[in-house]
């Protein structure tokens, strides 16, 4: 019975170790993908992306008619045609002098920082050059970096306007939040099966009132001529029916519509089926799909729109002036060498246990390997950004665990006293580590977070696993 229990625990530890060191691979679209999350490495270990956002200095040309209204679709007009029609051409800077001031620069920096946080970037450096208004950002390099960068220079000006008069009906000030949602297609048609991605826009109290009024005003109305045609279809001639249908079509083309714009780019133009009283607009992005890459494209698109809507618009128009990848000062060879040194020290220390404590030492080795493996998995899934200091924090946690297990191996009688004395002694370390976790400087917070989860695991793992193994071996299991 004792051997079965030890074997069971050992097999579980072996399984955890295999996951931690080799991963879990499953087939995804004819290729094997590791489902275990990678480490979130800080910029000092993985390199960084340096972005400079420069204040836009370009001008834009606007064509206006004799009444001063903007002429749509004027891009292909020649100067002669403009003169013939009595139009005028105006040149205007995209960033007027009234826009380029320190208050707007600081507001832009805050909005960009909100976007970084909403996009899940926790490890970044952002600086404002107050004299020029340029914003310099340093980001960790990973598979999402390009997606993040694409959201930084977008102004994010949201407007719902009258399609004809161009009157602004709703804007950024009316939005409470925006988020990405998903839904499953229930249609039996194969083309409509799969997952649909939605952009969900929730308006604030004032915006909800406006939305209800707008959705009622710009509502698709049922044509009275169509009703008359339906009620009299048995008594009217085919010619009358045809003329009434034409009247219906003419009236339908005159129905009022709204246009939704982001950064003056039209997203959609429509009218409402019925008044919207929920204070929410839900827009489908793309079509329903089961293809992973297609869905990811829709998700990225919806995520970008939700990010710019949820964080507000940037008052200054910026351009990405430079986008450079900066290599880490610490090479992969140096990182691997450090890991090999730590592993060599650990192996030697574990051999000492086997030589000194025999069978009990072997159980200590099994327990310690399980601790290391579980610790590696926990660090990946608890948003620990591993800087060089975080790596050092993990080494310290491994050392503390070794000290505790060694004390447990030497104490065969009252192990409760071992736990008590050990945790009393490391209370100052625990307080310091918790403090470090709340410091927003990456090297310190990385060390604090790595140590915090290490100490939590030391407490729980050794009470649950190490203590159980040693009790089984010494024949003192209750």
FITI-350377 format. One line per field, with one value per residue (C-alpha): residue number from 1; x, y, z. Coordinates in pm, whole numbers. Example, Ala and Ser with C-alpha at 12.3 -4.5 7.8 and 13.67 -1.06 7.14 Angstrom:
<recs>
n	(1, 2);
xx	(1230, 1367);
yy	(-450, -106);
zz	(780, 714);
</recs>
This chain:
<recs>
n	(1, 2, 3, 4, 5, 6, 7, 8, 9, 10, 11, 12, 13, 14, 15, 16, 17, 18, 19, 20, 21, 22, 23, 24, 25, 26, 27, 28, 29, 30, 31, 32, 33, 34, 35, 36, 37, 38, 39, 40, 41, 42, 43, 44, 45, 46, 47, 48, 49, 50, 51, 52, 53, 54, 55, 56, 57, 58, 59, 60, 61, 62, 63, 64, 65, 66, 67, 68, 69, 70, 71, 72, 73, 74, 75, 76, 77, 78, 79, 80, 81, 82, 83, 84, 85, 86, 87, 88, 89, 90, 91, 92, 93, 94, 95, 96, 97, 98, 99, 100, 101, 102, 103, 104, 105, 106, 107, 108, 109, 110, 111, 112, 113, 114, 115, 116, 117, 118, 119, 120, 121, 122, 123, 124, 125, 126, 127, 128, 129, 130, 131, 132, 133, 134, 135, 136, 137, 138, 139, 140, 141, 142, 143, 144, 145, 146, 147, 148, 149, 150, 151, 152, 153, 154, 155, 156, 157, 158, 159, 160, 161, 162, 163, 164, 165, 166, 167, 168, 169, 170, 171, 172, 173, 174, 175, 176, 177, 178, 179, 180, 181, 182, 183, 184, 185, 186, 187, 188, 189, 190, 191, 192, 193, 194, 195, 196, 197, 198, 199, 200, 201, 202, 203, 204, 205, 206, 207, 208, 209, 210, 211, 212, 213, 214, 215, 216, 217, 218, 219, 220, 221, 222, 223, 224, 225, 226, 227, 228, 229, 230, 231, 232, 233, 234, 235, 236, 237, 238, 239, 240, 241, 242, 243, 244, 245, 246, 247, 248, 249, 250, 251, 252, 253, 254, 255, 256, 257, 258, 259, 260, 261, 262, 263, 264, 265, 266, 267, 268, 269, 270, 271, 272, 273, 274, 275, 276, 277, 278, 279, 280, 281, 282, 283, 284, 285, 286, 287, 288, 289, 290, 291, 292, 293, 294, 295, 296, 297, 298, 299, 300, 301, 302, 303, 304, 305, 306, 307, 308, 309, 310, 311, 312, 313, 314, 315, 316, 317, 318, 319, 320, 321, 322, 323, 324, 325, 326, 327, 328, 329, 330, 331, 332, 333, 334, 335, 336, 337, 338, 339, 340, 341, 342, 343, 344, 345, 346, 347, 348, 349, 350, 351, 352, 353, 354, 355, 356, 357, 358, 359, 360, 361, 362, 363, 364, 365, 366, 367, 368, 369, 370, 371, 372, 373, 374, 375, 376, 377, 378, 379, 380, 381, 382, 383, 384, 385, 386, 387, 388, 389, 390, 391, 392, 393, 394, 395, 396, 397, 398, 399, 400, 401, 402, 403, 404, 405, 406, 407, 408, 409, 410, 411, 412, 413, 414, 415, 416, 417, 418, 419, 420, 421, 422, 423, 424, 425, 426, 427, 428, 429, 430, 431, 432, 433, 434, 435, 436, 437, 438, 439, 440, 441, 442, 443, 444, 445, 446, 447, 448, 449, 450, 451, 452, 453, 454, 455, 456, 457, 458, 459, 460, 461, 462, 463, 464, 465, 466, 467, 468, 469, 470, 471, 472, 473, 474, 475, 476, 477, 478);
xx	(0, 286, 458, 135, 81, 440, 419, 93, 241, 558, 361, 168, 497, 639, 332, 367, 740, 674, 426, 661, 970, 825, 471, 144, 107, -220, -290, -421, -486, -234, 38, 127, 95, 215, -79, 139, 187, 531, 713, 638, 991, 1079, 1260, 1601, 1579, 1382, 1456, 1221, 1042, 1114, 834, 846, 510, 570, 321, 175, 272, 79, -202, -526, -715, -1087, -1309, -1611, -1901, -2028, -2228, -1925, -2032, -1776, -1794, -1796, -1616, -1395, -1068, -1069, -1165, -906, -830, -1018, -1328, -1311, -1301, -1583, -1814, -1734, -1573, -1290, -992, -877, -554, -568, -312, -423, -288, -374, -177, -465, -415, -39, -9, 125, -223, -317, 23, -26, -383, -255, 6, -262, -492, -206, -115, -477, -466, -148, -312, -633, -431, -269, 76, 199, 569, 631, 803, 634, 789, 662, 900, 718, 894, 804, 503, 663, 589, 851, 735, 937, 746, 841, 885, 633, 376, 126, 361, 262, -107, -37, 163, -117, -348, -118, -139, -512, -697, -1014, -1269, -1611, -1918, -2270, -2393, -2696, -2614, -2755, -2697, -2376, -2502, -2314, -2566, -2335, -1960, -1688, -1835, -2145, -1963, -1940, -1741, -1674, -1583, -1555, -1821, -1878, -2182, -2250, -2443, -2757, -2850, -2863, -2691, -2327, -2215, -2373, -2250, -1958, -1859, -1951, -1743, -1928, -1823, -2044, -2073, -2241, -2341, -2356, -2682, -2694, -2577, -2845, -3117, -2974, -2950, -3316, -3422, -3201, -3315, -3676, -3614, -3406, -3635, -3743, -4112, -4363, -4493, -4865, -4885, -4763, -5037, -5301, -5168, -5187, -5546, -5669, -5458, -5764, -5939, -5655, -5508, -5153, -5075, -5192, -4986, -4679, -4727, -4776, -4456, -4267, -4406, -4294, -3941, -3927, -4034, -3787, -3497, -3588, -3577, -3340, -3015, -2728, -2362, -2110, -1754, -1425, -1156, -1383, -1384, -1731, -1792, -2156, -2465, -2808, -3145, -3301, -3559, -3695, -3605, -3296, -3379, -3091, -2828, -2615, -2518, -2390, -2209, -2102, -1745, -1708, -1922, -1962, -1662, -1497, -1154, -910, -705, -1014, -1169, -843, -845, -1200, -1107, -804, -1018, -1291, -1030, -868, -1201, -1302, -968, -984, -1351, -1304, -1004, -1121, -983, -636, -658, -339, -281, 37, 238, 465, 799, 1023, 961, 1281, 1356, 1631, 1820, 1863, 2205, 2180, 2232, 2058, 2392, 2438, 2082, 2132, 2464, 2298, 2021, 2272, 2472, 2159, 2056, 2405, 2396, 2047, 2151, 2456, 2245, 1987, 2259, 2377, 2031, 2035, 2385, 2306, 1944, 1915, 1548, 1416, 1651, 1522, 1169, 1296, 1444, 1112, 927, 1177, 1154, 775, 809, 1038, 806, 490, 668, 763, 399, 263, 505, 375, 8, 20, 126, 479, 695, 1034, 1314, 1669, 1570, 1266, 1491, 1703, 1385, 1302, 1651, 1603, 1265, 1429, 1698, 1437, 1248, 1571, 1644, 1294, 1294, 1643, 1517, 1219, 1454, 1666, 1365, 1191, 974, 796, 791, 528, 799, 1011, 734, 663, 1025, 1093, 796, 856, 1211, 1105, 825, 1046, 1114, 742, 662, 937, 822, 459, 576, 785, 478, 307, 604, 552, 918, 957, 1287, 1151, 798, 937, 1150, 855, 604, 842, 925, 562, 437, 746, 671, 299, 396, 657, 385, 112, 322, 537, 243, 44, 310, 648, 493, 272, 568, 779, 490, 427, 795, 839, 517, 349, 61, -262);
yy	(0, 234, 170, 226, 566, 673, 548, 740, 1068, 1004, 946, 1269, 1456, 1294, 1411, 1769, 1762, 1650, 1934, 2193, 2095, 1962, 2103, 1956, 1929, 1881, 1884, 2220, 2253, 1987, 2102, 2031, 2327, 2351, 2444, 2539, 2913, 3063, 3273, 3645, 3780, 4141, 4367, 4307, 3936, 3929, 4264, 4557, 4758, 5131, 5343, 5717, 5887, 6220, 6506, 6509, 6821, 6741, 6947, 6825, 6976, 7043, 7138, 7355, 7476, 7834, 7794, 7676, 7311, 7033, 6867, 6488, 6271, 6558, 6365, 6333, 6693, 6894, 7258, 7359, 7165, 7319, 7667, 7592, 7473, 7771, 7557, 7672, 7478, 7510, 7385, 7310, 7153, 6824, 6960, 7329, 7561, 7556, 7179, 7173, 7256, 7082, 6999, 6808, 6635, 6513, 6403, 6208, 6036, 5934, 5795, 5595, 5458, 5349, 5170, 4986, 4868, 4765, 4568, 4375, 4538, 4553, 4601, 4927, 5266, 5579, 5927, 6262, 6513, 6828, 7066, 6877, 6677, 6353, 6039, 5767, 5416, 5107, 4778, 4415, 4223, 3941, 3811, 4085, 4382, 4471, 4462, 4691, 4938, 4961, 5098, 5368, 5635, 5596, 5910, 5717, 5990, 5822, 5980, 5879, 6136, 6208, 6056, 6359, 6667, 6534, 6651, 6480, 6283, 6083, 6098, 5972, 6165, 5945, 5609, 5428, 5125, 4905, 4537, 4230, 3960, 3623, 3432, 3095, 3070, 2859, 2869, 2535, 2681, 2581, 2928, 3076, 2817, 2893, 3177, 3540, 3825, 4136, 4485, 4577, 4955, 5058, 5422, 5627, 5764, 6069, 5870, 5605, 5872, 6011, 5662, 5589, 5920, 5863, 5502, 5622, 5914, 5711, 5410, 5203, 5295, 5057, 5195, 5275, 5213, 4858, 4805, 4930, 4702, 4404, 4473, 4531, 4277, 4079, 4383, 4573, 4513, 4406, 4758, 4921, 4677, 4758, 5132, 5095, 4884, 5157, 5412, 5190, 5164, 5542, 5605, 5344, 5521, 5841, 5687, 5860, 5686, 5732, 5678, 5552, 5684, 5618, 5873, 5998, 5651, 5507, 5186, 5140, 5328, 5208, 5283, 5112, 4834, 4950, 5192, 5090, 5114, 4904, 5174, 4931, 4881, 4540, 4530, 4205, 4200, 3986, 3675, 3356, 3126, 2817, 2895, 2988, 3236, 3405, 3441, 3578, 3843, 3945, 3945, 4167, 4407, 4421, 4450, 4747, 4924, 4846, 4973, 5311, 5359, 5255, 5481, 5799, 5989, 6140, 6520, 6533, 6347, 6134, 5932, 5636, 5800, 5508, 5144, 4964, 4631, 4660, 4341, 4244, 4303, 3951, 3696, 3357, 3185, 3381, 3297, 2928, 2928, 3078, 2816, 2531, 2659, 2671, 2321, 2186, 2330, 2186, 1839, 1834, 1946, 1672, 1405, 1512, 1429, 1079, 1009, 1149, 1039, 732, 639, 944, 1162, 1006, 1106, 1455, 1465, 1354, 1618, 1889, 1808, 1833, 2170, 2305, 2182, 2320, 2649, 2680, 2633, 2877, 3150, 3120, 3151, 3421, 3716, 3723, 3935, 3769, 4022, 3930, 4018, 3791, 3505, 3574, 3573, 3224, 3105, 3247, 3067, 2739, 2792, 2860, 2545, 2343, 2474, 2383, 2032, 1970, 2061, 1828, 1542, 1592, 1621, 1285, 1354, 1690, 1849, 2104, 2287, 2293, 2465, 2707, 2813, 2839, 3064, 3285, 3347, 3444, 3685, 3991, 3845, 3792, 4154, 4284, 4064, 4178, 4540, 4477, 4336, 4677, 4873, 4951, 4939, 4613, 4485, 4520, 4397, 4102, 3995, 4048, 3852, 3561, 3541, 3581, 3282, 3087, 3142, 3060, 2736, 2653, 2672, 2480, 2226, 2110, 2070, 1877, 1678, 1669, 1612, 1331, 1154, 1169, 1049, 751, 655, 688, 493, 777, 843, 884);
zz	(0, 88, -244, -439, -278, -342, -700, -758, -634, -836, -1158, -1106, -1056, -1372, -1569, -1437, -1518, -1875, -1921, -1771, -1970, -2296, -2320, -2446, -2822, -3009, -3385, -3512, -3887, -3990, -3753, -3391, -3154, -2795, -2573, -2276, -2249, -2310, -2050, -2062, -2094, -2017, -2259, -2102, -2192, -2516, -2677, -2734, -2999, -2996, -3142, -3204, -3265, -3436, -3455, -3806, -4009, -4328, -4474, -4629, -4921, -4895, -5190, -5104, -5314, -5342, -5020, -4825, -4802, -4845, -5186, -5161, -5419, -5527, -5540, -5920, -5999, -6195, -6120, -6436, -6329, -5982, -6135, -6380, -6103, -5882, -5616, -5392, -5268, -4907, -4756, -4385, -4152, -3998, -3669, -3645, -3421, -3173, -3138, -3082, -2713, -2402, -2268, -2582, -2589, -2232, -2307, -2608, -2389, -2137, -2408, -2562, -2220, -2169, -2503, -2405, -2084, -2261, -2514, -2228, -2245, -1886, -1949, -2136, -2113, -2249, -2259, -2386, -2541, -2435, -2672, -2991, -2868, -2990, -2786, -2751, -2651, -2567, -2590, -2534, -2859, -2906, -3153, -3057, -3091, -3449, -3353, -3057, -3267, -3523, -3251, -3118, -3388, -3463, -3355, -3268, -3352, -3338, -3495, -3590, -3841, -4059, -4398, -4583, -4366, -4202, -3863, -3578, -3371, -3137, -3066, -2828, -2537, -2547, -2521, -2188, -2306, -2606, -2607, -2828, -2805, -2974, -3087, -3248, -3572, -3548, -3912, -4086, -4392, -4378, -4483, -4172, -3926, -3697, -3466, -3528, -3382, -3261, -3161, -2865, -2803, -2478, -2440, -2122, -1978, -2203, -2504, -2445, -2457, -2779, -2929, -2853, -3012, -3317, -3366, -3357, -3591, -3839, -3836, -4135, -4181, -4333, -4662, -4658, -5029, -4970, -4710, -4949, -5219, -4984, -4875, -5228, -5418, -5527, -5679, -5842, -6181, -6250, -6381, -6057, -5853, -6059, -6016, -5641, -5613, -5797, -5553, -5267, -5409, -5459, -5102, -4968, -5136, -4947, -4599, -4355, -4269, -4029, -4105, -3851, -3892, -3718, -3807, -4088, -4247, -4302, -4108, -4201, -4324, -4218, -4066, -3764, -3762, -3426, -3145, -2945, -2575, -2436, -2484, -2686, -3048, -3155, -3489, -3652, -3782, -4093, -4124, -3921, -3960, -3816, -3958, -3680, -3885, -4027, -3682, -3542, -3815, -3721, -3351, -3414, -3617, -3351, -3075, -3248, -3284, -2924, -2796, -2968, -2875, -2512, -2449, -2620, -2915, -2936, -2978, -3186, -3512, -3485, -3736, -3661, -3740, -3642, -3554, -3456, -3293, -3031, -2947, -2583, -2431, -2292, -2567, -2588, -2523, -2200, -2092, -2166, -1981, -1671, -1684, -1720, -1422, -1204, -1319, -1245, -892, -836, -960, -732, -436, -503, -532, -186, -49, -200, -64, 278, 338, 111, 41, 226, 22, -301, -203, -129, -482, -636, -437, -531, -903, -878, -706, -980, -1255, -1097, -1027, -1395, -1499, -1240, -1348, -1704, -1609, -1340, -1558, -1418, -1648, -1625, -1622, -1520, -1162, -1189, -1295, -987, -776, -904, -807, -455, -428, -534, -269, 3, -95, -81, 269, 392, 242, 382, 730, 682, 586, 898, 1130, 1150, 1452, 1475, 1130, 1236, 1429, 1114, 918, 1202, 1255, 882, 802, 1107, 986, 633, 740, 664, 318, 261, 354, 126, -163, -135, -137, -449, -628, -618, -751, -1120, -1214, -1408, -1254, -898, -971, -1168, -871, -634, -840, -904, -534, -426, -625, -520, -150, -196, -369, -100, 165, -16, -206, 84, 318, 58, -128, 50, 389, 250, 87, 402, 622, 394, 395, 771, 836, 1024, 789, 977);
</recs>
